[in-house]
Amino acid sequence: MKNLFFLLSLIFVVSCDKKVNNSSIEPHLELVSFEIQVKMVEIPGGYYRPFFDIDSIKEVYVSRFFMDERLVTNQEYLNFLIANPQWVKSNILSLYADDNYLKNWKSDFEIPEGVSLQAPVTNVSWYAAKAFAQSLGKRLPTVDEWEYVGVADKSSPNAADNPEFTNYILASYKTGERYKIPVKAGQSNYYGIYDMYGSVWEWTSDFNSVMMTGESRNSNIKNENLFCAGASLTATDLKNYAAFIRFAMRGSVKANYCINNLGFRCVKDITI
Amino acid sequence: MKKLLSNAVLLMFALGLHSCKDSSTSSLTKVDSESIKTVGSVEVLKLVPPPLVPPPVGDRPAKKIQVMLETVEEVGELANGVQYDFWTFNGTVPGSFIRARVGDEIELTLKNNENSVFPHNIDLHAVNGPGGGAEATFVAPGQSATFTFKALNPGLYVYHCAVAPVGMHIANGMYGLILIEPEGGLPPVDKEFYIMQGDFYTKGKFGEKGFQEFDMEKAIAEHPDYVVFNGNTGALVGDNELNVNVGETVRLFVGNGGPNLSSSFHVIGEIFDKVYVEGGSVINENVQTTMIPAGGAVIVEFKANVPGDLVIVDHAIFRAFNKGALGKIKVSGKDNPTVYSVKK
């Protein structure tokens, strides 16, 4: 009897074990690469002054990296979906994207009406953007990397102290269907990077490291740097309203949100 | 002896009753609004665009109210031929007038239109709670959030967006008023209107045609190009002027969204019979010009005695004549020569 019991439990364990062996990686994370032609620009390493002080650190070093010269287009995202159909609208897991995923796409493989293939892809979640990047051996930029490239204007790598530049950015943060504007529509910046301003918002890999809540006025240990009253004392550039806007946007989103005016671009580490 | 005793007992009884009466009346005058119970089914508040307001609450009991607001960013007219990128509640500057009474439990849902570029939220000065609701209602484009608050204090309160940079959100038009009527409601009047003053900062000068961008430098320096009522130099003039009749009592709910300027609010040709100072419970009488701080409000009342045009202004007078802080009330009806007459 004891032997029978032992035998039964052995079979049970073995079959459990078999189940573990048979289970595959979550299908959405099994990614297939595809053909893509986007120029990547080498961004040299350097220091920049982050918008708010973290423990009184005035400057942050960003290591050199490759950055897509422009946003990811509808055409490219379509190619990604063809290679990875588990990411189409009808197959997506709600864990990875909310109800607005590719909301305006006419079908799984048809981009929205009235929008060009060369316009930036939007209504994609952080998870989807990340998957796209991973399938190509790339990744999303960090907030630091994006902001570091973002302080460059047309002629200099760091235009943070130029009020004209802040005004230019503010002016570009206009109302409208920004997802209709094709990529590379504006001028490139000092590095040769397009679409930083005047187009859609962009996902970053660590957008939620910026702990900004909507309540911009009270003092809160984590967030005091970013609140209106607190911000007036600690934001490194009080007049940098444009940065306030970007950080507010980052603080308002969650990883599964899919938004009309939010797209992304990829970066790649430089391995010597 | 017995009669004396019974008289003494009666006297003591009467005294006792009297003191009981005193304490009960004193406790009645100080109602703890937190303990007001709501009755009946939930009412969805029907909102109307400015300068209109929802109907008075009258003497209804406190109830549960549902309010839905949507933040919408859209280009509109600031002045004739001048376009501006307005950020709004419900597509108007100011946003829809919210009306409730003390003790109401208000469930507010804030939705951010999916085509918005920016996140928004709402801070209502009538709310007792963190950020006036701002923390709970931080919404990215396409998202919505809900919170509930109990109206504890009667009065006329401002609401506005409080997402960083707060000054810019307010400067672009994200403000409105919420009225919490006292128990029994405000005394009835014939006409009620909703007006909100705001200062606007544009790259171009006053009157410069075309699309005008928000100018941050001017906003920080507090040098507006436009000071207007209800988001447009023409919002209360011409076809949009307010209409009342001779003999009618008029109540104006006036707010000041700012972002920077205070208002010296005056109606040319009238005197305010009643002014609910700063939108609170103290009532001043016989006032010509009243102060409305930025982020504040006032309720003024007057009776239209004679026909003609009454002109609403900010009496910091260059704002009225050179920046657009001007509106009109047309009073129609029979002449009233005892009050006003011109020798021909």
Interface residues (C-beta under 8 A of the other chain):
Chain A: N100 K103 P163 T166 N167 L170 A171 Y173 K174 T175 G176 E177 R178 W201 M212 T213 G214 E215 S216 R217 N218 L226 F227 C228 A231 K239 Y241 F244 I245 F247 A248 M249 G251 S252 V253 Y257 C258 I259 N260 N261 L262
Chain B: E73 E74 V75 D85 W87 E114 N115 S116 V117 F118 P119 N121 P130 G131 A134 E135 T137 F138 V139 A140 P141 G142 Q143 A162 V163 A164 P165 V166 G167 M168 E213 F214 M216 E217 I220
